[in-house]
Amino acid sequence: MNTSRFLPFLALSVWHLPVDGQNISLLANVNDFPQTGYSDVWGYVDKKGLEYAVLGARSGTAIYSLANPRAPKLAAFVPGANSIWRDMKSHGEYIYAVADQGADGILAIDMSKAPDTITWVRL
């Protein structure tokens, strides 16, 4: 049997298997930037255990406090170049964001004093 033809088929078959045991419920929906829409979402947990949702909007990066997951609160919004795609990742006490358009470069968001103070700088 030619395994080079069989392995991709097997990988695709496994990839499409349903995942049982997921317990996911929609608790809230935000729409603070309906004119721009959203392109990506990332999660962040601060040193106190408070969770945040970080959304890439066409017009910037939105950070929502999930202290009450049923009522997310906009904690910070960092305006940016108008872009159809904004991607965010976190490392340590920072969230980094980039956009596919404009000349914003890398956005570094300092979450070390959150939720009281959220600051940022463009690198």
Secondary structure as the mmCIF struct_conf table of DSSP 4:
data_model
#
loop_
_struct_conf.conf_type_id
_struct_conf.id
_struct_conf.beg_label_comp_id
_struct_conf.beg_label_asym_id
_struct_conf.beg_label_seq_id
_struct_conf.end_label_comp_id
_struct_conf.end_label_asym_id
_struct_conf.end_label_seq_id
HELX_RH_AL_P HELX_RH_AL_P1 THR A 3 TRP A 15
TURN_TY1_P TURN_TY1_P1 HIS A 16 HIS A 16
BEND BEND1 LEU A 17 LEU A 17
BEND BEND2 GLY A 21 GLY A 21
BEND BEND3 ASP A 32 ASP A 32
TURN_TY1_P TURN_TY1_P2 PRO A 34 THR A 36
STRN STRN1 TYR A 38 VAL A 45
TURN_TY1_P TURN_TY1_P3 LYS A 47 LYS A 48
STRN STRN2 GLU A 51 ALA A 57
TURN_TY1_P TURN_TY1_P4 ARG A 58 SER A 59
STRN STRN3 GLY A 60 SER A 65
BEND BEND4 ALA A 67 ASN A 68
TURN_TY1_P TURN_TY1_P5 PRO A 69 ARG A 70
BEND BEND5 ALA A 71 ALA A 71
STRN STRN4 LYS A 73 PRO A 79
BEND BEND6 ILE A 84 ILE A 84
STRN STRN5 ARG A 86 HIS A 91
TURN_TY1_P TURN_TY1_P6 GLY A 92 GLU A 93
STRN STRN6 TYR A 94 ALA A 99
BEND BEND7 ASP A 100 ALA A 103
STRN STRN7 LEU A 107 ASP A 110
TURN_TY1_P TURN_TY1_P7 SER A 112 ASP A 116
STRN STRN8 THR A 119 ARG A 122
#
